[in-house]
Amino acid sequence: MLMNDPFVNASRMKLRFNTKQGPLTVEDLWDLPLLTTQQNKACLDDIAMDLHTKLEKSATSSFVKDEVKKDPALQVAFDCVIYVITVKKDEAKTAAAKRTRAENRQKLMGIIEAKENENLLKKDISELRAMLNEEE
């Protein structure tokens, strides 16, 4: 009996994902990139597209019955890959947003420092000497 969690189902079925690198386990999916340009390297997109094609080919449908049956093992494998893709894409978006915030913060700190230096440049020499004496 299949459960709602595709990872539980995948582990119970001992699913393996056939890739260019050979068979991979469910936990190996987390180590794969979303895309790759290397011919002998596996990526999540290639695995998902392959599983999607196999799912579509394995579907048995009827012109009378409203239900479409698909291979449950293929569906579980596909669901696992799609979940990993979704998580990795979300993590990439979060990391990009964090990088952007850090870059903006650095820019603002640089502008603040420039403004502070600008204010110092406007002071006359006696004010600057007084400030220097206060620092000692």
N, CA, C and O atoms as a printed pandas DataFrame, in Angstrom:
     atom_number atom_name residue_name chain_id  residue_number  x_coord  y_coord  z_coord
0              1         N          MET        A               1    0.850   -1.179    0.000
1              2        CA          MET        A               1    0.000    0.000    0.000
2              3         C          MET        A               1    0.896    1.243    0.000
3              4         O          MET        A               1    1.801    1.368    0.824
4              5         N          LEU        A               2    0.632    2.148   -0.926
5              6        CA          LEU        A               2    1.434    3.363   -1.031
6              7         C          LEU        A               2    0.987    4.404   -0.024
7              8         O          LEU        A               2   -0.203    4.555    0.254
8              9         N          MET        A               3    1.950    5.111    0.512
9             10        CA          MET        A               3    1.671    6.171    1.468
10            11         C          MET        A               3    1.698    7.503    0.724
11            12         O          MET        A               3    1.986    7.543   -0.472
12            13         N          ASN        A               4    1.398    8.591    1.429
13            14        CA          ASN        A               4    1.390    9.917    0.809
14            15         C          ASN        A               4    2.782   10.494    0.608
15            16         O          ASN        A               4    2.955   11.399   -0.209
16            17         N          ASP        A               5    3.764   10.001    1.319
17            18        CA          ASP        A               5    5.121   10.529    1.236
18            19         C          ASP        A               5    5.906    9.762    0.181
19            20         O          ASP        A               5    6.184    8.576    0.358
20            21         N          PRO        A               6    6.268   10.429   -0.919
21            22        CA          PRO        A               6    6.979    9.705   -1.980
22            23         C          PRO        A               6    8.330    9.159   -1.533
23            24         O          PRO        A               6    8.791    8.158   -2.081
24            25         N          PHE        A               7    8.986    9.792   -0.546
25            26        CA          PHE        A               7   10.285    9.313   -0.089
26            27         C          PHE        A               7   10.153    8.020    0.717
27            28         O          PHE        A               7   11.014    7.144    0.644
28            29         N          VAL        A               8    9.070    7.911    1.482
29            30        CA          VAL        A               8    8.812    6.661    2.198
30            31         C          VAL        A               8    8.554    5.558    1.180
31            32         O          VAL        A               8    9.099    4.460    1.291
32            33         N          ASN        A               9    7.725    5.854    0.194
33            34        CA          ASN        A               9    7.427    4.869   -0.845
34            35         C          ASN        A               9    8.685    4.481   -1.619
35            36         O          ASN        A               9    8.906    3.303   -1.898
36            37         N          ALA        A              10    9.494    5.454   -1.961
37            38        CA          ALA        A              10   10.716    5.182   -2.724
38            39         C          ALA        A              10   11.664    4.291   -1.929
39            40         O          ALA        A              10   12.268    3.372   -2.481
40            41         N          SER        A              11   11.793    4.563   -0.633
41            42        CA          SER        A              11   12.707    3.753    0.168
42            43         C          SER        A              11   12.154    2.338    0.356
43            44         O          SER        A              11   12.917    1.372    0.371
44            45         N          ARG        A              12   10.847    2.213    0.497
45            46        CA          ARG        A              12   10.251    0.886    0.648
46            47         C          ARG        A              12   10.351    0.086   -0.644
47            48         O          ARG        A              12   10.498   -1.136   -0.615
48            49         N          MET        A              13   10.271    0.777   -1.776
49            50        CA          MET        A              13   10.376    0.112   -3.082
50            51         C          MET        A              13   11.831   -0.097   -3.493
51            52         O          MET        A              13   12.119   -0.758   -4.491
52            53         N          LYS        A              14   12.748    0.481   -2.700
53            54        CA          LYS        A              14   14.179    0.441   -3.024
54            55         C          LYS        A              14   14.426    0.963   -4.441
55            56         O          LYS        A              14   15.156    0.362   -5.230
56            57         N          LEU        A              15   13.798    2.094   -4.734
57            58        CA          LEU        A              15   13.899    2.677   -6.068
58            59         C          LEU        A              15   15.323    3.091   -6.395
59            60         O          LEU        A              15   16.065    3.554   -5.529
60            61         N          ARG        A              16   15.683    2.923   -7.627
61            62        CA          ARG        A              16   16.949    3.396   -8.165
62            63         C          ARG        A              16   16.621    4.212   -9.408
63            64         O          ARG        A              16   15.668    3.927  -10.134
64            65         N          PHE        A              17   17.434    5.228   -9.627
65            66        CA          PHE        A              17   17.245    6.110  -10.774
66            67         C          PHE        A              17   18.366    5.829  -11.763
67            68         O          PHE        A              17   19.539    6.052  -11.461
68            69         N          ASN        A              18   18.010    5.345  -12.932
69            70        CA          ASN        A              18   19.013    5.054  -13.951
70            71         C          ASN        A              18   19.432    6.359  -14.611
71            72         O          ASN        A              18   18.607    7.096  -15.151
72            73         N          THR        A              19   20.740    6.630  -14.555
73            74        CA          THR        A              19   21.266    7.873  -15.094
74            75         C          THR        A              19   22.510    7.585  -15.927
75            76         O          THR        A              19   22.950    6.440  -16.034
76            77         N          LYS        A              20   23.062    8.628  -16.509
77            78        CA          LYS        A              20   24.310    8.528  -17.271
78            79         C          LYS        A              20   25.458    8.076  -16.393
79            80         O          LYS        A              20   26.429    7.496  -16.879
80            81         N          GLN        A              21   25.352    8.342  -15.097
81            82        CA          GLN        A              21   26.393    7.966  -14.138
82            83         C          GLN        A              21   26.152    6.587  -13.543
83            84         O          GLN        A              21   26.945    6.115  -12.729
84            85         N          GLY        A              22   25.078    5.949  -13.938
85            86        CA          GLY        A              22   24.711    4.660  -13.369
86            87         C          GLY        A              22   23.532    4.837  -12.427
87            88         O          GLY        A              22   22.995    5.937  -12.299
88            89         N          PRO        A              23   23.128    3.760  -11.768
89            90        CA          PRO        A              23   21.969    3.843  -10.872
90            91         C          PRO        A              23   22.265    4.691   -9.633
91            92         O          PRO        A              23   23.331    4.586   -9.028
92            93         N          LEU        A              24   21.296    5.532   -9.274
93            94        CA          LEU        A              24   21.415    6.392   -8.103
94            95         C          LEU        A              24   20.260    6.118   -7.155
95            96         O          LEU        A              24   19.172    5.726   -7.576
96            97         N          THR        A              25   20.513    6.331   -5.863
97            98        CA          THR        A              25   19.466    6.169   -4.860
98            99         C          THR        A              25   18.710    7.486   -4.696
99           100         O          THR        A              25   19.089    8.508   -5.268
100          101         N          VAL        A              26   17.655    7.445   -3.919
101          102        CA          VAL        A              26   16.854    8.642   -3.665
102          103         C          VAL        A              26   17.713    9.723   -3.012
103          104         O          VAL        A              26   17.625   10.894   -3.380
104          105         N          GLU        A              27   18.533    9.334   -2.054
105          106        CA          GLU        A              27   19.349   10.346   -1.371
106          107         C          GLU        A              27   20.424   10.931   -2.282
107          108         O          GLU        A              27   20.892   12.046   -2.048
108          109         N          ASP        A              28   20.823   10.191   -3.321
109          110        CA          ASP        A              28   21.789   10.719   -4.292
110          111         C          ASP        A              28   21.224   11.902   -5.079
111          112         O          ASP        A              28   21.983   12.728   -5.585
112          113         N          LEU        A              29   19.900   11.988   -5.184
113          114        CA          LEU        A              29   19.274   13.084   -5.935
114          115         C          LEU        A              29   19.678   14.443   -5.370
115          116         O          LEU        A              29   19.820   15.414   -6.114
116          117         N          TRP        A              30   19.860   14.507   -4.061
117          118        CA          TRP        A              30   20.195   15.784   -3.418
118          119         C          TRP        A              30   21.571   16.298   -3.828
119          120         O          TRP        A              30   21.849   17.491   -3.708
120          121         N          ASP        A              31   22.430   15.407   -4.310
121          122        CA          ASP        A              31   23.784   15.797   -4.706
122          123         C          ASP        A              31   23.879   16.223   -6.166
123          124         O          ASP        A              31   24.923   16.711   -6.600
124          125         N          LEU        A              32   22.815   16.048   -6.920
125          126        CA          LEU        A              32   22.844   16.367   -8.347
126          127         C          LEU        A              32   22.507   17.830   -8.605
127          128         O          LEU        A              32   21.726   18.431   -7.868
128          129         N          PRO        A              33   23.095   18.400   -9.649
129          130        CA          PRO        A              33   22.729   19.771  -10.026
130          131         C          PRO        A              33   21.381   19.774  -10.742
131          132         O          PRO        A              33   20.932   18.747  -11.251
132          133         N          LEU        A              34   20.750   20.930  -10.772
133          134        CA          LEU        A              34   19.490   21.053  -11.512
134          135         C          LEU        A              34   19.720   20.804  -13.001
135          136         O          LEU        A              34   18.950   20.091  -13.644
136          137         N          LEU        A              35   20.775   21.392  -13.538
137          138        CA          LEU        A              35   21.136   21.257  -14.955
138          139         C          LEU        A              35   22.622   20.985  -15.068
139          140         O          LEU        A              35   23.383   21.278  -14.146
140          141         N          THR        A              36   23.041   20.424  -16.196
141          142        CA          THR        A              36   24.466   20.236  -16.455
142          143         C          THR        A              36   24.723   20.346  -17.950
143          144         O          THR        A              36   23.850   20.067  -18.772
144          145         N          THR        A              37   25.925   20.753  -18.279
145          146        CA          THR        A              37   26.323   20.811  -19.689
146          147         C          THR        A              37   27.274   19.663  -20.017
147          148         O          THR        A              37   27.645   19.474  -21.176
148          149         N          GLN        A              38   27.664   18.907  -19.012
149          150        CA          GLN        A              38   28.572   17.778  -19.222
150          151         C          GLN        A              38   27.782   16.548  -19.656
151          152         O          GLN        A              38   26.784   16.186  -19.032
152          153         N          GLN        A              39   28.239   15.911  -20.728
153          154        CA          GLN        A              39   27.488   14.800  -21.314
154          155         C          GLN        A              39   27.410   13.569  -20.426
155          156         O          GLN        A              39   26.399   12.867  -20.445
156          157         N          ASN        A              40   28.432   13.293  -19.661
157          158        CA          ASN        A              40   28.447   12.072  -18.854
158          159         C          ASN        A              40   28.003   12.304  -17.412
159          160         O          ASN        A              40   28.154   11.416  -16.573
160          161         N          LYS        A              41   27.462   13.475  -17.116
161          162        CA          LYS        A              41   27.013   13.791  -15.758
162          163         C          LYS        A              41   25.483   13.827  -15.714
163          164         O          LYS        A              41   24.832   14.323  -16.633
164          165         N          ALA        A              42   24.941   13.302  -14.650
165          166        CA          ALA        A              42   23.489   13.304  -14.460
166          167         C          ALA        A              42   23.048   14.634  -13.880
167          168         O          ALA        A              42   23.802   15.295  -13.167
168          169         N          CYS        A              43   21.819   15.019  -14.191
169          170        CA          CYS        A              43   21.227   16.209  -13.576
170          171         C          CYS        A              43   19.746   15.931  -13.339
171          172         O          CYS        A              43   19.157   15.050  -13.966
172          173         N          LEU        A              44   19.168   16.681  -12.446
173          174        CA          LEU        A              44   17.772   16.466  -12.069
174          175         C          LEU        A              44   16.819   16.693  -13.239
175          176         O          LEU        A              44   15.827   15.977  -13.380
176          177         N          ASP        A              45   17.112   17.676  -14.068
177          178        CA          ASP        A              45   16.232   17.962  -15.195
178          179         C          ASP        A              45   16.159   16.773  -16.155
179          180         O          ASP        A              45   15.072   16.402  -16.600
180          181         N          ASP        A              46   17.298   16.180  -16.472
181          182        CA          ASP        A              46   17.315   15.018  -17.370
182          183         C          ASP        A              46   16.535   13.844  -16.775
183          184         O          ASP        A              46   15.775   13.178  -17.477
184          185         N          ILE        A              47   16.725   13.599  -15.494
185          186        CA          ILE        A              47   16.026   12.490  -14.837
186          187         C          ILE        A              47   14.526   12.743  -14.851
187          188         O          ILE        A              47   13.747   11.839  -15.152
188          189         N          ALA        A              48   14.115   13.967  -14.527
189          190        CA          ALA        A              48   12.685   14.294  -14.498
190          191         C          ALA        A              48   12.070   14.157  -15.893
191          192         O          ALA        A              48   10.970   13.622  -16.036
192          193         N          MET        A              49   12.770   14.633  -16.909
193          194        CA          MET        A              49   12.229   14.531  -18.275
194          195         C          MET        A              49   12.109   13.072  -18.706
195          196         O          MET        A              49   11.122   12.684  -19.330
196          197         N          ASP        A              50   13.118   12.266  -18.371
197          198        CA          ASP        A              50   13.072   10.844  -18.708
198          199         C          ASP        A              50   11.906   10.153  -18.003
199          200         O          ASP        A              50   11.162    9.394  -18.624
200          201         N          LEU        A              51   11.750   10.415  -16.718
201          202        CA          LEU        A              51   10.643    9.805  -15.967
202          203         C          LEU        A              51    9.288   10.274  -16.488
203          204         O          LEU        A              51    8.347    9.486  -16.578
204          205         N          HIS        A              52    9.190   11.555  -16.829
205          206        CA          HIS        A              52    7.931   12.089  -17.359
206          207         C          HIS        A              52    7.559   11.382  -18.667
207          208         O          HIS        A              52    6.403   11.011  -18.873
208          209         N          THR        A              53    8.538   11.201  -19.537
209          210        CA          THR        A              53    8.293   10.504  -20.810
210          211         C          THR        A              53    7.840    9.075  -20.554
211          212         O          THR        A              53    6.882    8.604  -21.167
212          213         N          LYS        A              54    8.529    8.383  -19.648
213          214        CA          LYS        A              54    8.157    7.000  -19.319
214          215         C          LYS        A              54    6.768    6.935  -18.701
215          216         O          LYS        A              54    6.000    6.017  -18.991
216          217         N          LEU        A              55    6.438    7.910  -17.846
217          218        CA          LEU        A              55    5.102    7.949  -17.235
218          219         C          LEU        A              55    4.023    8.101  -18.292
219          220         O          LEU        A              55    3.005    7.411  -18.263
220          221         N          GLU        A              56    4.256    9.004  -19.214
221          222        CA          GLU        A              56    3.280    9.233  -20.279
222          223         C          GLU        A              56    3.105    7.986  -21.140
223          224         O          GLU        A              56    1.987    7.662  -21.539
224          225         N          LYS        A              57    4.196    7.288  -21.428
225          226        CA          LYS        A              57    4.127    6.067  -22.242
226          227         C          LYS        A              57    3.466    4.924  -21.486
227          228         O          LYS        A              57    2.802    4.082  -22.090
228          229         N          SER        A              58    3.646    4.889  -20.160
229          230        CA          SER        A              58    3.107    3.785  -19.361
230          231         C          SER        A              58    1.636    3.972  -19.016
231          232         O          SER        A              58    0.979    3.034  -18.563
232          233         N          ALA        A              59    1.118    5.173  -19.225
233          234        CA          ALA        A              59   -0.278    5.450  -18.857
234          235         C          ALA        A              59   -1.223    4.638  -19.743
235          236         O          ALA        A              59   -1.120    4.643  -20.970
236          237         N          THR        A              60   -2.138    3.949  -19.085
237          238        CA          THR        A              60   -3.181    3.239  -19.830
238          239         C          THR        A              60   -4.468    4.006  -19.640
239          240         O          THR        A              60   -4.886    4.281  -18.516
240          241         N          SER        A              61   -5.075    4.341  -20.726
241          242        CA          SER        A              61   -6.311    5.110  -20.634
242          243         C          SER        A              61   -7.405    4.411  -21.421
243          244         O          SER        A              61   -7.159    3.500  -22.211
244          245         N          SER        A              62   -8.588    4.861  -21.179
245          246        CA          SER        A              62   -9.746    4.288  -21.842
246          247         C          SER        A              62  -10.619    5.418  -22.349
247          248         O          SER        A              62  -10.697    6.483  -21.735
248          249         N          PHE        A              63  -11.261    5.183  -23.452
249          250        CA          PHE        A              63  -12.194    6.178  -23.973
250          251         C          PHE        A              63  -13.537    6.087  -23.269
251          252         O          PHE        A              63  -14.384    6.966  -23.430
252          253         N          VAL        A              64  -13.742    5.020  -22.483
253          254        CA          VAL        A              64  -14.997    4.831  -21.763
254          255         C          VAL        A              64  -14.847    5.192  -20.291
255          256         O          VAL        A              64  -15.681    5.898  -19.723
256          257         N          LYS        A              65  -13.765    4.694  -19.679
257          258        CA          LYS        A              65  -13.521    4.967  -18.262
258          259         C          LYS        A              65  -12.815    6.306  -18.124
259          260         O          LYS        A              65  -12.030    6.691  -18.990
260          261         N          ASP        A              66  -13.095    7.015  -17.034
261          262        CA          ASP        A              66  -12.491    8.324  -16.808
262          263         C          ASP        A              66  -11.118    8.248  -16.144
263          264         O          ASP        A              66  -10.432    9.263  -16.031
264          265         N          GLU        A              67  -10.722    7.089  -15.715
265          266        CA          GLU        A              67   -9.466    6.997  -14.980
266          267         C          GLU        A              67   -8.293    6.673  -15.905
267          268         O          GLU        A              67   -8.436    5.992  -16.920
268          269         N          VAL        A              68   -7.144    7.186  -15.515
269          270        CA          VAL        A              68   -5.896    6.898  -16.211
270          271         C          VAL        A              68   -4.975    6.253  -15.192
271          272         O          VAL        A              68   -4.736    6.817  -14.124
272          273         N          LYS        A              69   -4.456    5.073  -15.514
273          274        CA          LYS        A              69   -3.562    4.380  -14.589
274          275         C          LYS        A              69   -2.136    4.535  -15.067
275          276         O          LYS        A              69   -1.828    4.351  -16.245
276          277         N          LYS        A              70   -1.267    4.881  -14.120
277          278        CA          LYS        A              70    0.153    5.023  -14.417
278          279         C          LYS        A              70    0.928    4.074  -13.524
279          280         O          LYS        A              70    0.454    3.684  -12.458
280          281         N          ASP        A              71    2.107    3.711  -13.960
281          282        CA          ASP        A              71    2.988    2.831  -13.192
282          283         C          ASP        A              71    3.305    3.503  -11.854
283          284         O          ASP        A              71    3.916    4.572  -11.833
284          285         N          PRO        A              72    2.896    2.887  -10.734
285          286        CA          PRO        A              72    3.098    3.530   -9.421
286          287         C          PRO        A              72    4.577    3.779   -9.087
287          288         O          PRO        A              72    4.896    4.795   -8.469
288          289         N          ALA        A              73    5.474    2.888   -9.477
289          290        CA          ALA        A              73    6.897    3.087   -9.176
290          291         C          ALA        A              73    7.430    4.288   -9.950
291          292         O          ALA        A              73    8.203    5.082   -9.413
292          293         N          LEU        A              74    7.022    4.422  -11.205
293          294        CA          LEU        A              74    7.448    5.584  -11.996
294          295         C          LEU        A              74    6.897    6.873  -11.401
295          296         O          LEU        A              74    7.586    7.893  -11.359
296          297         N          GLN        A              75    5.656    6.819  -10.943
297          298        CA          GLN        A              75    5.040    8.012  -10.354
298          299         C          GLN        A              75    5.762    8.428   -9.078
299          300         O          GLN        A              75    6.010    9.614   -8.862
300          301         N          VAL        A              76    6.095    7.467   -8.242
301          302        CA          VAL        A              76    6.819    7.756   -7.003
302          303         C          VAL        A              76    8.192    8.349   -7.327
303          304         O          VAL        A              76    8.605    9.337   -6.719
304          305         N          ALA        A              77    8.893    7.742   -8.284
305          306        CA          ALA        A              77   10.211    8.247   -8.671
306          307         C          ALA        A              77   10.104    9.679   -9.188
307          308         O          ALA        A              77   10.898   10.544   -8.817
308          309         N          PHE        A              78    9.119    9.920  -10.044
309          310        CA          PHE        A              78    8.910   11.254  -10.598
310          311         C          PHE        A              78    8.599   12.260   -9.495
311          312         O          PHE        A              78    9.144   13.364   -9.487
312          313         N          ASP        A              79    7.727   11.881   -8.568
313          314        CA          ASP        A              79    7.361   12.774   -7.456
314          315         C          ASP        A              79    8.578   13.127   -6.600
315          316         O          ASP        A              79    8.715   14.269   -6.162
316          317         N          CYS        A              80    9.452   12.163   -6.362
317          318        CA          CYS        A              80   10.674   12.426   -5.580
318          319         C          CYS        A              80   11.565   13.424   -6.298
319          320         O          CYS        A              80   12.058   14.372   -5.689
320          321         N          VAL        A              81   11.771   13.214   -7.591
321          322        CA          VAL        A              81   12.648   14.099   -8.361
322          323         C          VAL        A              81   12.066   15.508   -8.401
323          324         O          VAL        A              81   12.794   16.482   -8.213
324          325         N          ILE        A              82   10.770   15.626   -8.644
325          326        CA          ILE        A              82   10.121   16.942   -8.697
326          327         C          ILE        A              82   10.230   17.646   -7.351
327          328         O          ILE        A              82   10.448   18.857   -7.305
328          329         N          TYR        A              83   10.084   16.910   -6.261
329          330        CA          TYR        A              83   10.216   17.512   -4.931
330          331         C          TYR        A              83   11.630   18.067   -4.735
331          332         O          TYR        A              83   11.795   19.198   -4.279
332          333         N          VAL        A              84   12.648   17.273   -5.078
333          334        CA          VAL        A              84   14.038   17.714   -4.921
334          335         C          VAL        A              84   14.300   18.943   -5.794
335          336         O          VAL        A              84   14.957   19.887   -5.353
336          337         N          ILE        A              85   13.791   18.936   -7.021
337          338        CA          ILE        A              85   13.948   20.094   -7.908
338          339         C          ILE        A              85   13.326   21.335   -7.284
339          340         O          ILE        A              85   13.941   22.401   -7.280
340          341         N          THR        A              86   12.125   21.208   -6.764
341          342        CA          THR        A              86   11.421   22.337   -6.152
342          343         C          THR        A              86   12.204   22.897   -4.968
343          344         O          THR        A              86   12.352   24.112   -4.839
344          345         N          VAL        A              87   12.698   22.026   -4.117
345          346        CA          VAL        A              87   13.464   22.468   -2.945
346          347         C          VAL        A              87   14.744   23.174   -3.382
347          348         O          VAL        A              87   15.081   24.238   -2.864
348          349         N          LYS        A              88   15.455   22.576   -4.340
349          350        CA          LYS        A              88   16.719   23.174   -4.796
350          351         C          LYS        A              88   16.487   24.520   -5.471
351          352         O          LYS        A              88   17.285   25.441   -5.293
352          353         N          LYS        A              89   15.417   24.652   -6.237
353          354        CA          LYS        A              89   15.109   25.937   -6.871
354          355         C          LYS        A              89   14.779   26.985   -5.817
355          356         O          LYS        A              89   15.223   28.129   -5.919
356          357         N          ASP        A              90   14.004   26.603   -4.806
357          358        CA          ASP        A              90   13.672   27.531   -3.715
358          359         C          ASP        A              90   14.934   27.948   -2.957
359          360         O          ASP        A              90   15.095   29.119   -2.614
360          361         N          GLU        A              91   15.821   26.996   -2.697
361          362        CA          GLU        A              91   17.071   27.316   -2.005
362          363         C          GLU        A              91   17.925   28.273   -2.840
363          364         O          GLU        A              91   18.553   29.183   -2.300
364          365         N          ALA        A              92   17.946   28.065   -4.148
365          366        CA          ALA        A              92   18.733   28.944   -5.025
366          367         C          ALA        A              92   18.157   30.360   -5.016
367          368         O          ALA        A              92   18.907   31.336   -4.991
368          369         N          LYS        A              93   16.829   30.474   -5.036
369          370        CA          LYS        A              93   16.193   31.798   -4.985
370          371         C          LYS        A              93   16.511   32.497   -3.664
371          372         O          LYS        A              93   16.821   33.688   -3.643
372          373         N          THR        A              94   16.434   31.755   -2.574
373          374        CA          THR        A              94   16.724   32.315   -1.254
374          375         C          THR        A              94   18.183   32.764   -1.170
375          376         O          THR        A              94   18.471   33.835   -0.636
376          377         N          ALA        A              95   19.092   31.963   -1.686
377          378        CA          ALA        A              95   20.513   32.320   -1.664
378          379         C          ALA        A              95   20.777   33.558   -2.523
379          380         O          ALA        A              95   21.566   34.424   -2.143
380          381         N          ALA        A              96   20.117   33.640   -3.677
381          382        CA          ALA        A              96   20.300   34.804   -4.557
382          383         C          ALA        A              96   19.776   36.066   -3.880
383          384         O          ALA        A              96   20.406   37.121   -3.954
384          385         N          ALA        A              97   18.626   35.960   -3.223
385          386        CA          ALA        A              97   18.058   37.116   -2.520
386          387         C          ALA        A              97   18.980   37.541   -1.371
387          388         O          ALA        A              97   19.166   38.734   -1.129
388          389         N          LYS        A              98   19.548   36.573   -0.674
389          390        CA          LYS        A              98   20.469   36.875    0.424
390          391         C          LYS        A              98   21.717   37.574   -0.105
391          392         O          LYS        A              98   22.192   38.538    0.495
392          393         N          ARG        A              99   22.257   37.082   -1.241
393          394        CA          ARG        A              99   23.425   37.718   -1.859
394          395         C          ARG        A              99   23.115   39.147   -2.271
395          396         O          ARG        A              99   23.931   40.045   -2.066
396          397         N          THR        A             100   21.941   39.363   -2.849
397          398        CA          THR        A             100   21.541   40.704   -3.274
398          399         C          THR        A             100   21.440   41.642   -2.085
399          400         O          THR        A             100   21.899   42.783   -2.146
400          401         N          ARG        A             101   20.837   41.161   -0.995
401          402        CA          ARG        A             101   20.732   41.982    0.217
402          403         C          ARG        A             101   22.112   42.327    0.762
403          404         O          ARG        A             101   22.348   43.461    1.180
404          405         N          ALA        A             102   23.023   41.361    0.761
405          406        CA          ALA        A             102   24.379   41.601    1.271
406          407         C          ALA        A             102   25.112   42.610    0.387
407          408         O          ALA        A             102   25.820   43.480    0.894
408          409         N          GLU        A             103   24.946   42.496   -0.925
409          410        CA          GLU        A             103   25.578   43.448   -1.847
410          411         C          GLU        A             103   25.026   44.853   -1.632
411          412         O          GLU        A             103   25.780   45.826   -1.607
412          413         N          ASN        A             104   23.709   44.955   -1.477
413          414        CA          ASN        A             104   23.088   46.265   -1.230
414          415         C          ASN        A             104   23.564   46.850    0.094
415          416         O          ASN        A             104   23.807   48.052    0.197
416          417         N          ARG        A             105   23.694   46.009    1.090
417          418        CA          ARG        A             105   24.176   46.476    2.401
418          419         C          ARG        A             105   25.596   47.026    2.277
419          420         O          ARG        A             105   25.914   48.073    2.842
420          421         N          GLN        A             106   26.446   46.316    1.538
421          422        CA          GLN        A             106   27.819   46.784    1.330
422          423         C          GLN        A             106   27.834   48.129    0.607
423          424         O          GLN        A             106   28.595   49.024    0.974
424          425         N          LYS        A             107   27.007   48.271   -0.404
425          426        CA          LYS        A             107   26.932   49.538   -1.136
426          427         C          LYS        A             107   26.519   50.675   -0.208
427          428         O          LYS        A             107   27.114   51.753   -0.218
428          429         N          LEU        A             108   25.486   50.413    0.597
429          430        CA          LEU        A             108   24.998   51.441    1.524
430          431         C          LEU        A             108   26.073   51.820    2.543
431          432         O          LEU        A             108   26.236   52.995    2.872
432          433         N          MET        A             109   26.799   50.826    3.037
433          434        CA          MET        A             109   27.861   51.113    4.003
434          435         C          MET        A             109   28.955   51.949    3.345
435          436         O          MET        A             109   29.516   52.842    3.979
436          437         N          GLY        A             110   29.260   51.671    2.091
437          438        CA          GLY        A             110   30.246   52.456    1.363
438          439         C          GLY        A             110   29.790   53.895    1.163
439          440         O          GLY        A             110   30.578   54.831    1.300
440          441         N          ILE        A             111   28.506   54.064    0.838
441          442        CA          ILE        A             111   27.951   55.410    0.648
442          443         C          ILE        A             111   27.957   56.180    1.959
443          444         O          ILE        A             111   28.285   57.366    1.987
444          445         N          ILE        A             112   27.592   55.501    3.053
445          446        CA          ILE        A             112   27.606   56.150    4.372
446          447         C          ILE        A             112   29.021   56.602    4.714
447          448         O          ILE        A             112   29.227   57.718    5.190
448          449         N          GLU        A             113   29.986   55.734    4.470
449          450        CA          GLU        A             113   31.377   56.100    4.753
450          451         C          GLU        A             113   31.811   57.290    3.898
451          452         O          GLU        A             113   32.497   58.187    4.388
452          453         N          ALA        A             114   31.420   57.303    2.634
453          454        CA          ALA        A             114   31.777   58.426    1.757
454          455         C          ALA        A             114   31.145   59.721    2.256
455          456         O          ALA        A             114   31.779   60.775    2.231
456          457         N          LYS        A             115   29.888   59.640    2.711
457          458        CA          LYS        A             115   29.192   60.832    3.227
458          459         C          LYS        A             115   29.867   61.335    4.502
459          460         O          LYS        A             115   30.026   62.539    4.700
460          461         N          GLU        A             116   30.260   60.394    5.365
461          462        CA          GLU        A             116   30.946   60.796    6.593
462          463         C          GLU        A             116   32.269   61.480    6.257
463          464         O          GLU        A             116   32.619   62.490    6.868
464          465         N          ASN        A             117   32.996   60.937    5.297
465          466        CA          ASN        A             117   34.257   61.551    4.877
466          467         C          ASN        A             117   34.009   62.921    4.252
467          468         O          ASN        A             117   34.794   63.852    4.434
468          469         N          GLU        A             118   32.913   63.027    3.519
469          470        CA          GLU        A             118   32.539   64.304    2.898
470          471         C          GLU        A             118   32.307   65.366    3.980
471          472         O          GLU        A             118   32.739   66.511    3.850
472          473         N          ASN        A             119   31.618   64.960    5.045
473          474        CA          ASN        A             119   31.359   65.884    6.158
474          475         C          ASN        A             119   32.663   66.295    6.839
475          476         O          ASN        A             119   32.821   67.447    7.243
476          477         N          LEU        A             120   33.595   65.350    6.966
477          478        CA          LEU        A             120   34.891   65.676    7.571
478          479         C          LEU        A             120   35.660   66.667    6.698
479          480         O          LEU        A             120   36.326   67.565    7.213
480          481         N          LEU        A             121   35.570   66.505    5.400
481          482        CA          LEU        A             121   36.277   67.401    4.483
482          483         C          LEU        A             121   35.759   68.837    4.567
483          484         O          LEU        A             121   36.489   69.778    4.259
484          485         N          LYS        A             122   34.515   69.008    4.979
485          486        CA          LYS        A             122   33.919   70.340    5.074
486          487         C          LYS        A             122   34.364   71.085    6.339
487          488         O          LYS        A             122   34.219   72.304    6.437
488          489         N          LYS        A             123   34.906   70.333    7.301
489          490        CA          LYS        A             123   35.329   70.966    8.565
490          491         C          LYS        A             123   36.633   71.721    8.342
491          492         O          LYS        A             123   37.455   71.365    7.498
492          493         N          ASP        A             124   36.790   72.794    9.146
493          494        CA          ASP        A             124   38.057   73.532    9.018
494          495         C          ASP        A             124   39.127   72.822    9.847
495          496         O          ASP        A             124   38.827   71.922   10.631
496          497         N          ILE        A             125   40.353   73.233    9.664
497          498        CA          ILE        A             125   41.516   72.568   10.253
498          499         C          ILE        A             125   41.468   72.552   11.775
499          500         O          ILE        A             125   41.894   71.573   12.388
500          501         N          SER        A             126   40.962   73.607   12.396
501          502        CA          SER        A             126   40.920   73.649   13.869
502          503         C          SER        A             126   39.924   72.617   14.406
503          504         O          SER        A             126   40.180   71.987   15.432
504          505         N          GLU        A             127   38.804   72.443   13.726
505          506        CA          GLU        A             127   37.826   71.426   14.154
506          507         C          GLU        A             127   38.435   70.027   14.019
507          508         O          GLU        A             127   38.263   69.185   14.900
508          509         N          LEU        A             128   39.138   69.784   12.928
509          510        CA          LEU        A             128   39.756   68.479   12.704
510          511         C          LEU        A             128   40.815   68.187   13.764
511          512         O          LEU        A             128   40.914   67.064   14.259
512          513         N          ARG        A             129   41.622   69.225   14.117
513          514        CA          ARG        A             129   42.645   69.029   15.164
514          515         C          ARG        A             129   41.995   68.751   16.511
515          516         O          ARG        A             129   42.485   67.927   17.284
516          517         N          ALA        A             130   40.901   69.431   16.790
517          518        CA          ALA        A             130   40.192   69.189   18.057
518          519         C          ALA        A             130   39.661   67.767   18.103
519          520         O          ALA        A             130   39.739   67.099   19.134
520          521         N          MET        A             131   39.122   67.306   16.982
521          522        CA          MET        A             131   38.612   65.941   16.923
522          523         C          MET        A             131   39.767   64.944   17.083
523          524         O          MET        A             131   39.614   63.921   17.751
524          525         N          LEU        A             132   40.889   65.232   16.487
525          526        CA          LEU        A             132   42.047   64.352   16.602
526          527         C          LEU        A             132   42.534   64.294   18.030
527          528         O          LEU        A             132   42.883   63.215   18.511
528          529         N          ASN        A             133   42.572   65.425   18.731
529          530        CA          ASN        A             133   42.986   65.454   20.127
530          531         C          ASN        A             133   42.021   64.677   21.019
531          532         O          ASN        A             133   42.442   64.087   22.014
532          533         N          GLU        A             134   40.738   64.667   20.677
533          534        CA          GLU        A             134   39.741   63.901   21.449
534          535         C          GLU        A             134   39.980   62.392   21.311
535          536         O          GLU        A             134   39.660   61.621   22.216
536          537         N          GLU        A             135   40.532   61.991   20.198
537          538        CA          GLU        A             135   40.755   60.551   19.930
538          539         C          GLU        A             135   41.929   60.003   20.718
539          540         O          GLU        A             135   42.050   58.787   20.862
540          541         N          GLU        A             136   42.800   60.863   21.234
541          542        CA          GLU        A             136   43.993   60.393   21.957
542          543         C          GLU        A             136   43.677   59.956   23.338
543          544         O          GLU        A             136   44.572   59.535   24.071
